[in-house]
Amino acid sequence: MPIISSGVETEMVLRYQIGTNAGGSPVFRQKSFSGLKMDVSDEDLYEVATTLFDLLEYPLVSVTRNNRFDLAEE
């Protein structure tokens, strides 16, 4: 039974540091942007993330791309 995989959407997850706690350990938050087109390049996603965080006071720690696919029988 062959399975067909169809790309549905891409999600960009940005992790950033908002400060430190009383013990001096970093405190992180993350923001997700879903519903992005599958054909967006990794370079474009990363450029958007870094450009956005250049405008904010928090340092960007990581950029993650999550691709979602629908699976169906052929």
DRENSETI-30846 format. One record per atom (N, C-alpha, C, CB): residue number from 1; residue in one letter; atom name; x, y, z. Coordinates in nm, 4 decimals. Glycine has a CB too. Layout:
<balums>
BALUM     n   res   atom          x          y          z
BALUM   NUM     A     CA          X          Y          Z
...
</balums>
This chain:
<balums>
BALUM     n   res   atom          x          y          z
BALUM     1     M      N     0.0846    -0.1174     0.0000
BALUM     1     M     CA     0.0000     0.0000     0.0000
BALUM     1     M      C     0.0894     0.1242     0.0000
BALUM     1     M     CB    -0.0964    -0.0004     0.1224
BALUM     2     P      N     0.1059     0.1885    -0.1156
BALUM     2     P     CA     0.1861     0.3119    -0.1221
BALUM     2     P      C     0.1153     0.4293    -0.0524
BALUM     2     P     CB     0.2153     0.3484    -0.2695
BALUM     3     I      N     0.1957     0.5110     0.0103
BALUM     3     I     CA     0.1446     0.6285     0.0818
BALUM     3     I      C     0.1937     0.7541     0.0112
BALUM     3     I     CB     0.1897     0.6279     0.2316
BALUM     4     I      N     0.1041     0.8497    -0.0036
BALUM     4     I     CA     0.1380     0.9791    -0.0630
BALUM     4     I      C     0.1526     1.0810     0.0501
BALUM     4     I     CB     0.0290     1.0248    -0.1672
BALUM     5     S      N     0.2615     1.1539     0.0482
BALUM     5     S     CA     0.2881     1.2579     0.1469
BALUM     5     S      C     0.2729     1.3941     0.0798
BALUM     5     S     CB     0.4305     1.2416     0.2088
BALUM     6     S      N     0.1813     1.4752     0.1319
BALUM     6     S     CA     0.1574     1.6089     0.0763
BALUM     6     S      C     0.1884     1.7148     0.1811
BALUM     6     S     CB     0.0111     1.6230     0.0270
BALUM     7     G      N     0.2757     1.8078     0.1459
BALUM     7     G     CA     0.3087     1.9159     0.2379
BALUM     7     G      C     0.1888     2.0056     0.2626
BALUM     7     G     CB     0.4248     1.9979     0.1839
BALUM     8     V      N     0.1638     2.0372     0.3890
BALUM     8     V     CA     0.0488     2.1186     0.4268
BALUM     8     V      C     0.0923     2.2606     0.4633
BALUM     8     V     CB    -0.0260     2.0540     0.5444
BALUM     9     E      N     0.1823     2.2711     0.5598
BALUM     9     E     CA     0.2276     2.4026     0.6038
BALUM     9     E      C     0.3586     2.3912     0.6790
BALUM     9     E     CB     0.1219     2.4698     0.6915
BALUM    10     T      N     0.4215     2.5053     0.6973
BALUM    10     T     CA     0.5444     2.5160     0.7757
BALUM    10     T      C     0.5165     2.6045     0.8955
BALUM    10     T     CB     0.6623     2.5726     0.6904
BALUM    11     E      N     0.5791     2.5707     1.0065
BALUM    11     E     CA     0.5705     2.6510     1.1279
BALUM    11     E      C     0.7117     2.6947     1.1647
BALUM    11     E     CB     0.5030     2.5712     1.2451
BALUM    12     M      N     0.7266     2.8214     1.2003
BALUM    12     M     CA     0.8545     2.8739     1.2461
BALUM    12     M      C     0.8436     2.8967     1.3965
BALUM    12     M     CB     0.8932     3.0063     1.1704
BALUM    13     V      N     0.9371     2.8394     1.4715
BALUM    13     V     CA     0.9380     2.8536     1.6169
BALUM    13     V      C     1.0642     2.9295     1.6558
BALUM    13     V     CB     0.9314     2.7140     1.6885
BALUM    14     L      N     1.0447     3.0410     1.7237
BALUM    14     L     CA     1.1556     3.1264     1.7662
BALUM    14     L      C     1.1700     3.1177     1.9175
BALUM    14     L     CB     1.1335     3.2737     1.7214
BALUM    15     R      N     1.2888     3.0854     1.9630
BALUM    15     R     CA     1.3182     3.0767     2.1057
BALUM    15     R      C     1.4099     3.1923     2.1416
BALUM    15     R     CB     1.3834     2.9392     2.1429
BALUM    16     Y      N     1.3739     3.2622     2.2486
BALUM    16     Y     CA     1.4503     3.3799     2.2885
BALUM    16     Y      C     1.4624     3.3871     2.4394
BALUM    16     Y     CB     1.3854     3.5072     2.2344
BALUM    17     Q      N     1.5624     3.4617     2.4848
BALUM    17     Q     CA     1.5888     3.4771     2.6280
BALUM    17     Q      C     1.5314     3.6090     2.6754
BALUM    17     Q     CB     1.7406     3.4698     2.6583
BALUM    18     I      N     1.4505     3.6015     2.7835
BALUM    18     I     CA     1.3894     3.7244     2.8353
BALUM    18     I      C     1.4604     3.7780     2.9588
BALUM    18     I     CB     1.2439     3.6999     2.8679
BALUM    19     G      N     1.5616     3.7069     3.0043
BALUM    19     G     CA     1.6361     3.7521     3.1215
BALUM    19     G      C     1.6904     3.6333     3.1983
BALUM    19     G     CB     1.5477     3.8383     3.2125
BALUM    20     T      N     1.7114     3.6563     3.3275
BALUM    20     T     CA     1.7606     3.5499     3.4158
BALUM    20     T      C     1.6735     3.5450     3.5409
BALUM    20     T     CB     1.9106     3.5728     3.4537
BALUM    21     N      N     1.6731     3.4288     3.6055
BALUM    21     N     CA     1.5977     3.4165     3.7303
BALUM    21     N      C     1.6861     3.4567     3.8477
BALUM    21     N     CB     1.5448     3.2719     3.7490
BALUM    22     A      N     1.6332     3.4435     3.9682
BALUM    22     A     CA     1.7063     3.4842     4.0889
BALUM    22     A      C     1.8376     3.4071     4.1049
BALUM    22     A     CB     1.6189     3.4636     4.2128
BALUM    23     G      N     1.8425     3.2851     4.0539
BALUM    23     G     CA     1.9637     3.2053     4.0645
BALUM    23     G      C     2.0641     3.2314     3.9536
BALUM    23     G     CB     1.9282     3.0613     4.0654
BALUM    24     G      N     2.0299     3.3196     3.8611
BALUM    24     G     CA     2.1214     3.3535     3.7530
BALUM    24     G      C     2.1064     3.2683     3.6277
BALUM    24     G     CB     2.2599     3.3427     3.8017
BALUM    25     S      N     2.0125     3.1736     3.6294
BALUM    25     S     CA     1.9902     3.0897     3.5115
BALUM    25     S      C     1.9050     3.1641     3.4090
BALUM    25     S     CB     1.9224     2.9567     3.5513
BALUM    26     P      N     1.9312     3.1416     3.2802
BALUM    26     P     CA     1.8536     3.2107     3.1779
BALUM    26     P      C     1.7072     3.1654     3.1758
BALUM    26     P     CB     1.9165     3.1880     3.0414
BALUM    27     V      N     1.6201     3.2595     3.1437
BALUM    27     V     CA     1.4767     3.2317     3.1294
BALUM    27     V      C     1.4424     3.2483     2.9819
BALUM    27     V     CB     1.3885     3.3274     3.2205
BALUM    28     F      N     1.3823     3.1440     2.9242
BALUM    28     F     CA     1.3511     3.1423     2.7817
BALUM    28     F      C     1.2009     3.1441     2.7577
BALUM    28     F     CB     1.4128     3.0200     2.7155
BALUM    29     R      N     1.1635     3.1970     2.6430
BALUM    29     R     CA     1.0265     3.1917     2.5928
BALUM    29     R      C     1.0361     3.1546     2.4456
BALUM    29     R     CB     0.9499     3.3291     2.6140
BALUM    30     Q      N     0.9223     3.1151     2.3893
BALUM    30     Q     CA     0.9213     3.0881     2.2464
BALUM    30     Q      C     0.7913     3.1374     2.1852
BALUM    30     Q     CB     0.9404     2.9382     2.2191
BALUM    31     K      N     0.7983     3.1700     2.0585
BALUM    31     K     CA     0.6844     3.2186     1.9812
BALUM    31     K      C     0.6786     3.1388     1.8529
BALUM    31     K     CB     0.6952     3.3719     1.9521
BALUM    32     S      N     0.5591     3.0909     1.8177
BALUM    32     S     CA     0.5405     3.0128     1.6960
BALUM    32     S      C     0.4611     3.0927     1.5936
BALUM    32     S     CB     0.4696     2.8801     1.7269
BALUM    33     F      N     0.5008     3.0788     1.4690
BALUM    33     F     CA     0.4295     3.1382     1.3563
BALUM    33     F      C     0.3906     3.0235     1.2639
BALUM    33     F     CB     0.5173     3.2468     1.2812
BALUM    34     S      N     0.2622     2.9903     1.2597
BALUM    34     S     CA     0.2180     2.8766     1.1796
BALUM    34     S      C     0.1467     2.9249     1.0535
BALUM    34     S     CB     0.1253     2.7851     1.2619
BALUM    35     G      N     0.1173     2.8302     0.9656
BALUM    35     G     CA     0.0456     2.8622     0.8425
BALUM    35     G      C     0.1347     2.9165     0.7327
BALUM    35     G     CB    -0.0617     2.9609     0.8713
BALUM    36     L      N     0.2657     2.9004     0.7461
BALUM    36     L     CA     0.3575     2.9483     0.6435
BALUM    36     L      C     0.3596     2.8501     0.5264
BALUM    36     L     CB     0.4999     2.9671     0.7016
BALUM    37     K      N     0.3895     2.8986     0.4088
BALUM    37     K     CA     0.3930     2.8138     0.2904
BALUM    37     K      C     0.5095     2.7164     0.2964
BALUM    37     K     CB     0.4022     2.8987     0.1644
BALUM    38     M      N     0.4876     2.5977     0.2419
BALUM    38     M     CA     0.5902     2.4935     0.2426
BALUM    38     M      C     0.7120     2.5306     0.1585
BALUM    38     M     CB     0.5318     2.3636     0.1923
BALUM    39     D      N     0.6921     2.6127     0.0559
BALUM    39     D     CA     0.8032     2.6406    -0.0352
BALUM    39     D      C     0.8941     2.7540     0.0101
BALUM    39     D     CB     0.7495     2.6728    -0.1701
BALUM    40     V      N     0.8698     2.8088     0.1289
BALUM    40     V     CA     0.9590     2.9135     0.1794
BALUM    40     V      C     1.0947     2.8490     0.2102
BALUM    40     V     CB     0.8984     2.9839     0.3078
BALUM    41     S      N     1.2009     2.9175     0.1730
BALUM    41     S     CA     1.3346     2.8598     0.1926
BALUM    41     S      C     1.3794     2.8759     0.3379
BALUM    41     S     CB     1.4371     2.9264     0.0976
BALUM    42     D      N     1.4715     2.7903     0.3775
BALUM    42     D     CA     1.5290     2.7982     0.5120
BALUM    42     D      C     1.5969     2.9332     0.5328
BALUM    42     D     CB     1.6298     2.6834     0.5349
BALUM    43     E      N     1.6649     2.9807     0.4304
BALUM    43     E     CA     1.7346     3.1095     0.4388
BALUM    43     E      C     1.6360     3.2235     0.4628
BALUM    43     E     CB     1.8150     3.1356     0.3102
BALUM    44     D      N     1.5211     3.2207     0.3930
BALUM    44     D     CA     1.4209     3.3256     0.4110
BALUM    44     D      C     1.3597     3.3212     0.5511
BALUM    44     D     CB     1.3110     3.3123     0.3054
BALUM    45     L      N     1.3305     3.2018     0.6005
BALUM    45     L     CA     1.2777     3.1901     0.7370
BALUM    45     L      C     1.3754     3.2476     0.8390
BALUM    45     L     CB     1.2476     3.0432     0.7704
BALUM    46     Y      N     1.5005     3.2114     0.8239
BALUM    46     Y     CA     1.6022     3.2577     0.9181
BALUM    46     Y      C     1.6205     3.4093     0.9093
BALUM    46     Y     CB     1.7357     3.1868     0.8915
BALUM    47     E      N     1.6184     3.4623     0.7878
BALUM    47     E     CA     1.6338     3.6068     0.7703
BALUM    47     E      C     1.5180     3.6832     0.8338
BALUM    47     E     CB     1.6441     3.6415     0.6217
BALUM    48     V      N     1.3970     3.6334     0.8183
BALUM    48     V     CA     1.2805     3.6977     0.8808
BALUM    48     V      C     1.2944     3.6953     1.0328
BALUM    48     V     CB     1.1490     3.6272     0.8377
BALUM    49     A      N     1.3354     3.5815     1.0873
BALUM    49     A     CA     1.3498     3.5688     1.2329
BALUM    49     A      C     1.4546     3.6654     1.2874
BALUM    49     A     CB     1.3874     3.4252     1.2702
BALUM    50     T      N     1.5690     3.6690     1.2230
BALUM    50     T     CA     1.6758     3.7570     1.2734
BALUM    50     T      C     1.6407     3.9045     1.2545
BALUM    50     T     CB     1.8083     3.7256     1.2024
BALUM    51     T      N     1.5746     3.9373     1.1456
BALUM    51     T     CA     1.5324     4.0764     1.1231
BALUM    51     T      C     1.4305     4.1191     1.2273
BALUM    51     T     CB     1.4734     4.0933     0.9818
BALUM    52     L      N     1.3357     4.0314     1.2582
BALUM    52     L     CA     1.2352     4.0615     1.3597
BALUM    52     L      C     1.3005     4.0846     1.4954
BALUM    52     L     CB     1.1328     3.9480     1.3690
BALUM    53     F      N     1.3941     4.0002     1.5323
BALUM    53     F     CA     1.4565     4.0131     1.6642
BALUM    53     F      C     1.5597     4.1251     1.6699
BALUM    53     F     CB     1.5219     3.8825     1.7031
BALUM    54     D      N     1.6024     4.1761     1.5571
BALUM    54     D     CA     1.6851     4.2974     1.5572
BALUM    54     D      C     1.6050     4.4169     1.6078
BALUM    54     D     CB     1.7397     4.3261     1.4156
BALUM    55     L      N     1.4726     4.4105     1.5951
BALUM    55     L     CA     1.3847     4.5188     1.6385
BALUM    55     L      C     1.3435     4.5060     1.7852
BALUM    55     L     CB     1.2611     4.5226     1.5514
BALUM    56     L      N     1.3674     4.3917     1.8457
BALUM    56     L     CA     1.3240     4.3660     1.9830
BALUM    56     L      C     1.4412     4.3716     2.0794
BALUM    56     L     CB     1.2548     4.2300     1.9928
BALUM    57     E      N     1.4098     4.3785     2.2064
BALUM    57     E     CA     1.5142     4.3880     2.3083
BALUM    57     E      C     1.5680     4.2531     2.3529
BALUM    57     E     CB     1.4617     4.4615     2.4272
BALUM    58     Y      N     1.5033     4.1436     2.3112
BALUM    58     Y     CA     1.5447     4.0109     2.3557
BALUM    58     Y      C     1.6356     3.9434     2.2536
BALUM    58     Y     CB     1.4226     3.9238     2.3820
BALUM    59     P      N     1.7361     3.8706     2.3005
BALUM    59     P     CA     1.8236     3.7984     2.2067
BALUM    59     P      C     1.7575     3.6695     2.1567
BALUM    59     P     CB     1.9586     3.7655     2.2741
BALUM    60     L      N     1.7683     3.6475     2.0278
BALUM    60     L     CA     1.7176     3.5261     1.9648
BALUM    60     L      C     1.8153     3.4118     1.9938
BALUM    60     L     CB     1.6985     3.5463     1.8105
BALUM    61     V      N     1.7630     3.2999     2.0438
BALUM    61     V     CA     1.8469     3.1867     2.0807
BALUM    61     V      C     1.8462     3.0799     1.9711
BALUM    61     V     CB     1.7997     3.1268     2.2137
BALUM    62     S      N     1.7269     3.0521     1.9151
BALUM    62     S     CA     1.7200     2.9493     1.8112
BALUM    62     S      C     1.5997     2.9712     1.7208
BALUM    62     S     CB     1.7137     2.8100     1.8740
BALUM    63     V      N     1.6134     2.9207     1.5981
BALUM    63     V     CA     1.5060     2.9227     1.4997
BALUM    63     V      C     1.4835     2.7779     1.4570
BALUM    63     V     CB     1.5406     3.0159     1.3760
BALUM    64     T      N     1.3597     2.7310     1.4688
BALUM    64     T     CA     1.3251     2.5940     1.4332
BALUM    64     T      C     1.2160     2.5953     1.3272
BALUM    64     T     CB     1.2796     2.5142     1.5578
BALUM    65     R      N     1.2286     2.5037     1.2324
BALUM    65     R     CA     1.1274     2.4891     1.1277
BALUM    65     R      C     1.0589     2.3542     1.1468
BALUM    65     R     CB     1.1909     2.5007     0.9842
BALUM    66     N      N     0.9254     2.3563     1.1562
BALUM    66     N     CA     0.8454     2.2345     1.1654
BALUM    66     N      C     0.7576     2.2261     1.0409
BALUM    66     N     CB     0.7585     2.2326     1.2962
BALUM    67     N      N     0.7756     2.1200     0.9635
BALUM    67     N     CA     0.6929     2.0979     0.8448
BALUM    67     N      C     0.5845     1.9965     0.8769
BALUM    67     N     CB     0.7789     2.0496     0.7251
BALUM    68     R      N     0.4622     2.0257     0.8296
BALUM    68     R     CA     0.3504     1.9351     0.8525
BALUM    68     R      C     0.3063     1.8764     0.7188
BALUM    68     R     CB     0.2324     2.0082     0.9230
BALUM    69     F      N     0.2790     1.7460     0.7200
BALUM    69     F     CA     0.2406     1.6745     0.6000
BALUM    69     F      C     0.1120     1.5964     0.6242
BALUM    69     F     CB     0.3531     1.5808     0.5550
BALUM    70     D      N     0.0294     1.5852     0.5201
BALUM    70     D     CA    -0.0840     1.4935     0.5218
BALUM    70     D      C    -0.0392     1.3647     0.4544
BALUM    70     D     CB    -0.2099     1.5550     0.4501
BALUM    71     L      N    -0.0782     1.2531     0.5135
BALUM    71     L     CA    -0.0455     1.1222     0.4570
BALUM    71     L      C    -0.1747     1.0549     0.4135
BALUM    71     L     CB     0.0320     1.0334     0.5597
BALUM    72     A      N    -0.1735     0.9962     0.2947
BALUM    72     A     CA    -0.2932     0.9280     0.2426
BALUM    72     A      C    -0.2502     0.8090     0.1587
BALUM    72     A     CB    -0.3817     1.0253     0.1583
BALUM    73     E      N    -0.3402     0.7123     0.1468
BALUM    73     E     CA    -0.3139     0.5987     0.0596
BALUM    73     E      C    -0.3266     0.6416    -0.0852
BALUM    73     E     CB    -0.4097     0.4824     0.0902
BALUM    74     E      N    -0.2464     0.5797    -0.1688
BALUM    74     E     CA    -0.2484     0.6141    -0.3111
BALUM    74     E      C    -0.3718     0.5589    -0.3776
BALUM    74     E     CB    -0.1237     0.5621    -0.3813
</balums>
